[in-house]
Amino acid sequence: MKNKLRDYYILWSTQGLSQLGSSITAFALTLWLYEKTGSALSTAALTICSYVPYVLMSIFAGALTDRWKKKPTMLVCDTLAALSTLVVFLLYKTNTLAVWHLYVINAVSGLMNTVQQPASEVTMTLIVPKECYQKTSGLNSLLRSVNSILNPLLATALYAAFGLDIVIAVDLLTFVVAFTALAGFIKIPETQSVKKEGTLKLAGEGLSFLKKSPIILTLLLFMSGINLIAFASSATLPAYVIPNPRGGSNVLGLVTSCAGAAMVVGSFLVSYMPKPKDRVKVVFITMLISMGSENFILAFSREPILWCISQVIGWILVPVMGANLEVILRSSIPVELQGRVYACRNTLQFFTRPIGLFLGGFIVDSLCEPFMEAHSNSAMLTSLFGSGKGSGAAMMMLILGLAGSAWCLLNARFMKKYHFSEK
């Protein structure tokens, strides 16, 4: 089994290292931008710029991915993304780095990720035996979880001690490691060649497959709503923790890391848990627990220890959901169609992420914070959400908790119609 997974383990570890480097830079840039603007919306816009090209172009990128060779596609995209990071480094060192530079550069990086991700998804299917899907799905979740733990801690530590330039240098070093491993040590078998048809027609084939697969389409639309709420919460969290008297940038890094620690535990669970009888039901139940816990605890707590607990409860079952959803997709979609279908999945499931980031930042800055400031004399509101800057973000957490729970409950009757049977 180890020999069968050799290429997977090399790709998993080195790409994971590169992703950690990129995440450290992204988190450090968030801190730098919040210091410059003090705005939740401006900070969220940094991530929005990464997701907009990802959402808009994913369907077409998937069609191209099925036509192109996977290894060269991944190498070119990673290189261009690294070059955009190098531009940030040069601008910062020459004291000319501006907010709009980051928005443009993040958009370029997002475009590269749009093409690279479906190629990477198909590559995983090609190099992993079918009987190892659940195990490798758990390991993929573990990698994302470790990343979630380490990147805020390393980013805040490196940024505070050495500045943004050292953070970016670490990012570029991890890219070199990943590029070398992929180029020289991993063999990726190619799929059956796709006819040289138009990109629009190939993209349409991915959409047609989803239309004929109601179980997958329903799950993706359900997850799009989850992503809307989860990313609105992500945009709200810095505005909630940083201005709090018991908060700050270091506390934000600690709280964010707790989510990653919870996902590590969840990833180990899913790697060794037996195959569930109903994977669709698992996806639904895990999200109901997550949506019905984290934001409510954040809304009404004022202690960092409770913020950390909220992250653990809210994120520990996310890898379980992700692994079961991934098994459903990999087992249901023919490998020669996976690039196109995964790209359509990216658009349908993730198009709500930039919307959530925008709404989260906008509502906190323009509605919730002004509302709490105008009603600062209300004993009931201050007892619920506190006072001063950050109290509006606490109110937003309550709104998101209610919305997440309602979305899960409303979808329950639709999810009951479907049962996934593994072949």
VOROLO-98328 format. One line per field, with one value per residue (C-alpha): z, y, x. Coordinates in Angstrom, 2 decimals. Layout:
BEGIN
up = Z; ...
north = Y; ...
east = X; ...
This chain:
BEGIN
up = 0.00; 0.77; -2.73; -4.27; -2.42; -2.92; -5.41; -3.34; -0.18; -1.99; -3.59; -0.37; 1.78; -0.57; -1.89; 1.70; 2.64; -0.23; 0.77; 4.31; 2.97; 0.91; 3.86; 6.13; 3.60; 3.22; 7.00; 7.42; 4.64; 6.43; 9.58; 7.58; 5.82; 9.01; 10.57; 7.57; 7.26; 10.46; 8.23; 8.18; 4.61; 3.30; 4.91; 3.54; 0.08; 0.02; 0.01; -2.24; -4.95; -4.78; -5.08; -7.81; -10.70; -9.12; -9.22; -12.60; -14.52; -12.86; -15.38; -18.32; -16.43; -15.80; -19.52; -20.24; -17.45; -18.99; -22.28; -20.91; -19.29; -15.52; -14.38; -16.70; -15.85; -12.12; -12.53; -14.67; -12.37; -9.24; -10.88; -11.90; -8.41; -6.91; -9.23; -7.99; -4.43; -5.50; -6.81; -3.35; -1.84; -4.18; -3.64; 0.12; 0.14; -1.94; 0.34; -2.55; -1.53; -1.59; -0.79; -4.44; -5.33; -3.02; -4.57; -8.10; -7.11; -5.18; -8.25; -10.33; -7.72; -7.62; -11.39; -11.21; -8.47; -10.67; -13.25; -10.82; -8.46; -10.91; -12.29; -8.74; -7.99; -11.05; -10.24; -6.81; -8.42; -10.89; -8.33; -5.50; -5.62; -5.17; -1.94; -0.44; -1.19; 2.37; 3.90; 1.57; 1.99; 5.71; 5.11; 2.85; 5.63; 8.10; 5.91; 5.68; 9.45; 10.28; 7.91; 9.79; 13.08; 11.96; 9.51; 11.94; 14.64; 12.30; 10.46; 13.61; 15.08; 11.91; 11.09; 14.60; 14.88; 11.38; 9.23; 6.02; 3.93; 5.94; 5.74; 1.95; 1.78; 3.65; 1.20; -1.80; -0.23; 0.23; -3.42; -4.53; -2.52; -3.96; -7.53; -7.37; -5.97; -8.57; -11.50; -10.63; -8.38; -9.23; -12.21; -13.13; -15.55; -18.15; -18.71; -22.01; -24.37; -24.73; -28.21; -29.30; -28.93; -27.96; -24.37; -23.98; -25.15; -22.78; -19.89; -20.81; -20.44; -16.82; -16.18; -18.01; -15.74; -12.65; -14.01; -14.39; -10.87; -8.48; -5.38; -6.20; -7.36; -4.18; -1.96; -3.80; -3.52; 0.16; 0.68; -1.20; 1.51; 4.20; 2.54; 2.39; 6.15; 7.06; 5.07; 6.41; 9.81; 8.65; 7.62; 10.99; 13.22; 12.95; 13.64; 16.67; 18.21; 17.39; 18.96; 21.98; 25.25; 25.73; 22.06; 19.60; 16.66; 18.72; 20.19; 16.70; 15.62; 18.64; 18.09; 14.39; 15.25; 17.50; 14.46; 12.79; 15.87; 15.89; 12.23; 12.95; 15.45; 12.96; 10.23; 12.37; 13.13; 9.48; 8.49; 10.80; 11.21; 9.49; 6.29; 7.19; 6.00; 4.59; 3.54; 2.54; 6.04; 7.53; 5.42; 6.66; 10.36; 10.68; 9.19; 11.44; 14.51; 13.24; 12.21; 15.42; 17.79; 16.84; 16.08; 19.05; 21.48; 19.88; 20.00; 23.75; 25.13; 26.13; 27.09; 24.69; 26.17; 25.10; 21.63; 21.33; 22.49; 19.89; 17.16; 18.35; 18.41; 15.13; 13.15; 14.52; 12.25; 9.09; 7.96; 8.43; 6.17; 3.64; 3.41; 2.88; 0.26; -1.50; -1.60; -3.08; -5.82; -6.68; -6.75; -8.86; -11.50; -14.35; -14.19; -17.77; -16.75; -13.35; -14.43; -15.95; -13.19; -10.36; -12.00; -12.16; -8.53; -7.65; -9.18; -7.67; -4.23; -3.79; -5.62; -2.30; -0.58; -1.91; -1.42; 2.19; 2.76; 1.30; 3.23; 6.47; 6.23; 4.91; 7.50; 10.38; 9.21; 7.92; 9.96; 13.12; 14.51; 13.86; 15.37; 18.56; 18.79; 18.44; 21.13; 23.49; 26.36; 25.95; 28.94; 27.18; 24.05; 25.95; 28.24; 25.17; 22.88; 25.00; 24.22; 22.05; 18.80; 18.27; 19.81; 16.36; 15.23; 18.19; 17.02; 13.53; 14.98; 16.42; 13.05; 11.36; 13.95; 13.38; 9.59; 9.61; 11.79; 9.72; 6.45; 7.73; 9.04; 5.87; 3.77; 5.95; 4.04; 0.71; 1.94; 3.21; -0.36; -1.24; -0.23; -1.74; -2.51; -3.10; -5.96
north = 0.00; 2.35; 1.85; 2.51; 5.82; 6.89; 9.67; 10.75; 11.12; 13.18; 15.43; 15.66; 16.72; 19.14; 20.84; 21.08; 22.85; 25.30; 25.91; 26.64; 29.23; 30.87; 30.87; 32.50; 35.30; 35.72; 35.96; 38.41; 40.58; 40.57; 41.89; 44.51; 45.64; 45.85; 47.98; 50.30; 50.59; 49.35; 48.16; 44.70; 45.23; 46.38; 43.36; 40.97; 42.49; 41.00; 37.50; 38.53; 39.45; 35.91; 34.28; 36.38; 35.05; 31.59; 31.64; 33.35; 31.30; 27.85; 26.29; 27.21; 26.32; 22.82; 22.27; 23.36; 21.16; 18.05; 18.93; 19.85; 17.65; 17.81; 18.20; 21.09; 22.83; 22.66; 23.75; 26.78; 27.93; 27.55; 29.50; 32.41; 32.54; 32.63; 35.47; 37.50; 36.95; 38.11; 41.33; 41.95; 41.41; 43.93; 46.55; 46.16; 46.44; 49.63; 51.14; 51.43; 48.67; 50.03; 48.44; 48.32; 46.44; 43.63; 43.48; 43.15; 40.63; 38.52; 38.48; 37.13; 34.47; 33.53; 33.09; 30.75; 28.74; 28.50; 26.47; 24.66; 23.24; 21.08; 19.75; 18.87; 17.23; 15.01; 14.20; 12.92; 10.61; 9.33; 8.50; 7.16; 3.65; 3.71; 1.71; 4.50; 7.38; 7.73; 7.44; 10.02; 12.28; 12.21; 12.96; 15.88; 17.23; 16.68; 18.74; 21.60; 21.38; 21.53; 24.46; 26.18; 25.71; 26.75; 29.56; 32.11; 31.28; 31.42; 34.46; 36.52; 35.44; 36.08; 39.29; 40.69; 39.68; 40.21; 41.97; 41.14; 40.58; 37.51; 36.08; 36.34; 34.88; 31.78; 31.51; 31.58; 28.96; 26.53; 27.08; 26.00; 22.76; 21.93; 22.80; 20.61; 17.62; 17.83; 18.39; 15.72; 13.04; 12.54; 10.65; 11.53; 9.21; 11.03; 10.55; 9.62; 12.54; 14.92; 15.75; 19.20; 20.66; 24.22; 25.25; 26.26; 22.83; 21.05; 23.25; 22.47; 18.76; 19.34; 21.19; 18.50; 15.82; 17.75; 18.20; 14.42; 13.85; 15.45; 14.04; 15.86; 19.04; 19.21; 18.72; 21.42; 23.96; 23.11; 23.67; 26.97; 28.28; 26.96; 28.75; 32.03; 31.99; 30.58; 33.23; 36.04; 34.76; 34.73; 38.39; 39.22; 37.41; 39.91; 42.81; 40.90; 39.76; 42.48; 45.52; 43.54; 44.54; 40.87; 40.37; 41.64; 40.20; 37.51; 36.34; 36.25; 33.96; 31.71; 31.54; 30.77; 28.06; 26.35; 25.80; 24.11; 21.99; 20.85; 19.91; 17.84; 15.78; 15.51; 14.42; 11.59; 10.53; 10.32; 8.52; 5.62; 5.64; 2.86; 3.58; 5.21; 3.74; 7.05; 9.62; 12.20; 12.13; 12.58; 15.73; 17.23; 16.35; 17.56; 20.95; 21.32; 20.80; 23.25; 25.97; 25.59; 26.12; 28.32; 31.67; 31.52; 31.00; 33.85; 36.20; 35.95; 35.34; 37.83; 35.45; 34.15; 30.65; 30.56; 31.85; 28.95; 26.46; 27.81; 27.14; 23.59; 22.74; 24.48; 22.93; 19.44; 17.82; 19.76; 17.13; 14.43; 16.35; 17.07; 13.47; 12.09; 14.71; 13.98; 10.22; 10.87; 13.04; 10.82; 7.68; 9.22; 11.23; 9.45; 10.37; 11.70; 14.21; 15.15; 18.30; 19.77; 18.61; 19.68; 23.09; 23.40; 22.27; 25.06; 27.65; 26.30; 25.49; 28.40; 31.35; 32.40; 32.77; 36.26; 37.26; 36.12; 37.98; 41.17; 40.91; 40.08; 43.05; 45.44; 44.57; 44.85; 48.18; 49.86; 48.39; 46.48; 48.68; 51.95; 50.38; 49.37; 52.78; 54.51; 52.26; 52.24; 53.22; 50.11; 47.88; 44.85; 45.19; 45.87; 42.90; 40.68; 42.00; 44.23; 47.84; 49.78; 48.66; 44.95; 44.84; 45.15; 42.17; 40.21; 41.05; 39.85; 36.52; 36.00; 36.78; 34.28; 31.60; 31.94; 31.96; 28.86; 26.84; 27.87; 26.93; 23.45; 22.83; 24.10; 21.75; 18.71; 17.68; 17.88; 15.90; 13.04; 12.16; 11.09; 8.13; 7.53; 3.90; 3.19; 0.84
east = 0.00; 2.87; 4.30; 0.91; 0.72; 4.34; 3.56; 0.59; 2.68; 5.34; 2.73; 0.71; 3.66; 5.41; 2.28; 1.08; 4.31; 3.86; 0.24; 1.41; 3.84; 1.12; -1.28; 1.31; 1.72; -2.05; -2.55; 0.34; -1.07; -4.42; -2.73; -0.82; -4.00; -6.07; -3.33; -3.50; -7.30; -8.99; -11.86; -13.41; -14.62; -11.22; -9.59; -12.22; -11.77; -8.27; -9.73; -12.61; -10.13; -8.72; -12.12; -13.76; -11.62; -11.80; -15.59; -16.01; -13.46; -13.62; -16.01; -13.77; -10.58; -11.89; -12.51; -8.94; -7.60; -9.17; -7.48; -4.03; -1.40; -1.70; 1.92; 2.88; -0.39; 0.31; 3.94; 3.09; 0.28; 2.41; 5.24; 3.03; 1.49; 4.99; 5.96; 2.99; 4.21; 7.67; 6.11; 4.60; 8.06; 9.70; 6.99; 7.24; 11.04; 10.87; 8.18; 5.71; 3.27; -0.29; -3.64; -4.71; -1.52; -2.59; -6.04; -4.64; -1.97; -4.48; -6.72; -3.82; -3.05; -6.73; -6.76; -3.77; -5.46; -8.55; -6.63; -4.34; -6.97; -8.98; -5.70; -4.64; -8.02; -7.78; -4.15; -5.18; -7.73; -5.13; -2.43; -4.65; -6.22; -9.99; -9.84; -7.72; -10.13; -11.44; -7.96; -6.41; -9.44; -8.76; -5.08; -6.01; -8.21; -5.37; -3.05; -5.56; -6.06; -2.35; -2.11; -4.95; -3.10; 0.34; -0.29; -1.81; 0.74; 3.72; 2.37; 1.82; 5.18; 7.21; 5.37; 5.81; 9.47; 10.84; 8.25; 6.43; 9.57; 10.68; 7.16; 7.23; 10.74; 9.52; 6.62; 8.97; 11.26; 8.36; 7.41; 10.89; 10.58; 7.16; 8.16; 11.27; 9.36; 6.58; 8.93; 11.48; 9.98; 6.29; 4.89; 1.31; -0.51; -2.56; -6.28; -7.85; -7.32; -10.24; -11.41; -10.34; -13.79; -14.64; -14.07; -17.72; -18.89; -16.52; -17.65; -21.26; -20.53; -19.58; -22.84; -24.82; -23.34; -24.43; -27.94; -28.19; -26.82; -29.35; -27.66; -24.40; -26.11; -28.22; -25.16; -23.21; -26.03; -26.43; -22.70; -22.85; -25.18; -22.85; -19.92; -21.88; -22.41; -18.99; -17.11; -19.27; -18.16; -14.51; -14.82; -16.39; -13.88; -10.96; -13.35; -14.61; -11.31; -8.75; -10.49; -11.70; -9.90; -9.01; -8.19; -5.60; -3.66; -1.92; -5.22; -6.73; -3.90; -4.49; -8.26; -7.81; -5.30; -7.83; -10.02; -7.08; -6.37; -9.98; -9.71; -6.59; -8.58; -11.45; -9.04; -7.68; -11.24; -12.23; -9.01; -9.76; -13.55; -15.52; -17.39; -20.72; -24.01; -25.24; -22.62; -25.25; -26.72; -23.24; -22.67; -25.93; -25.60; -22.00; -22.89; -25.93; -23.72; -21.08; -23.53; -25.52; -22.59; -19.63; -21.25; -23.64; -20.76; -18.79; -21.77; -22.29; -18.77; -16.09; -13.27; -10.58; -10.90; -14.55; -13.64; -11.18; -13.82; -16.23; -13.68; -13.10; -16.81; -17.49; -14.63; -13.97; -16.56; -15.66; -13.10; -15.73; -18.07; -15.32; -14.13; -17.62; -18.41; -15.14; -15.81; -19.25; -17.73; -14.74; -16.88; -19.64; -17.76; -15.88; -12.21; -12.19; -14.89; -13.54; -11.69; -14.84; -17.17; -14.85; -14.54; -18.33; -18.38; -15.96; -18.27; -21.50; -20.13; -17.75; -19.33; -20.88; -17.51; -16.66; -20.28; -20.10; -16.84; -18.31; -21.57; -19.80; -17.45; -20.11; -22.77; -20.30; -18.82; -22.00; -24.85; -23.96; -21.17; -23.08; -26.21; -24.42; -22.73; -26.11; -27.61; -24.65; -26.95; -29.11; -28.48; -29.94; -27.78; -24.57; -25.22; -25.64; -22.92; -20.67; -19.82; -17.41; -15.79; -16.34; -19.82; -21.37; -19.30; -20.69; -24.20; -23.25; -22.13; -25.61; -27.20; -24.89; -25.60; -29.34; -28.90; -26.67; -29.00; -32.02; -30.27; -29.44; -32.94; -34.61; -32.50; -33.19; -36.31; -34.48; -31.48; -33.67; -34.60; -31.07; -28.97; -25.54; -24.67; -20.98; -20.18
